């Protein structure tokens, strides 16, 4: 388990990859961003798993778990929800990011892949914490919080 020392906070984050033909974003860079975001949230006991994958992998997950037969940019699988969530409240869950979709979105928006992945990581993390964007008000609140987490990651991309 990898730990980032944030003063009194030790934040375990695991980043893995699946289905990628080439590694366009270093897992260590994503881990560092996630650790800084969790530190900014003051979650000293939190544990997070991040999967960087291709469109085929995220498409399969999106179809199987959300009933949407298409790739997407980010998925979040919360461990703090459901019948047994109280058993391990420090386990936040999994954030899955498609680097292929992130690359297309970054290119369309004129930003770097690292900037896009950082935003998607923040977005997924907020879903794990119960944020949603079903209404305009929720969307504004979630975007503002995501922007703050991106700033907390504070890594030049």
Secondary structure, 3 states (H helix, E strand, C coil): CEEEEECCEEEEEEEEEECCCCCCCCHHHHHHHHHHHHHHCCCCCCEEEEEEECHHHHHHHHHHHHCCCCCCCEEEEECCCCCCHHHHCCEEEEEEEEHHHHHHHHHHHCCCHHHHHHHHHHHHHHHHCCCCCCCHHHHHHHHHHHHHHHHHHCCCC
